[in-house]
């Protein structure tokens, strides 16, 4: 049996191993598992976050996921509350307006606006990357910083327009 395991281990390191190859070699399934586990243990590990140098592209990627989830969960709740209040009449809408115009309502709405503009800016960055452009390290880093800053600037401009008109 040890000879069969040795033969099979050499098959794994060679060309593609199929079920026919295993059957022709007369190898039992447990020999396949033992040889595979042996080879898996000798493989190098993937790089961990402790190895990577943190960069703005990582921040943009994580913020893109967080803002998308935040808009889907929190933004949908606010939208449904607003639509329900508008459809229910003036008293219900007045309740919604009271909460939305309070300090915590404004903070929530400004946060949702930032999430929208940040997600949009990051989405445009990903669109450019999907076209095959912007993969140079310095270009990618600069585009990531511009993406973060543009989300903040667009949010400030939007709320300045809303509050100052």
Buried (B, 14 or more C-beta within 10 A) or exposed (E): EEEBBEBBBEBBEEEEBEEEBBEEBEBEEEBBEBBBEEEEEEEEEEEEEEEEEEBBBEBBBEBBEEBBEBBEEBBEEBEEBBEEBEEEEEEBBEEBBEEBEEEEBEEBBBBBBBBBBBBBBBBBBBEBBEEEEBEEEEEBEEBBBBBBEBBEEBBBEBBEEEEEE
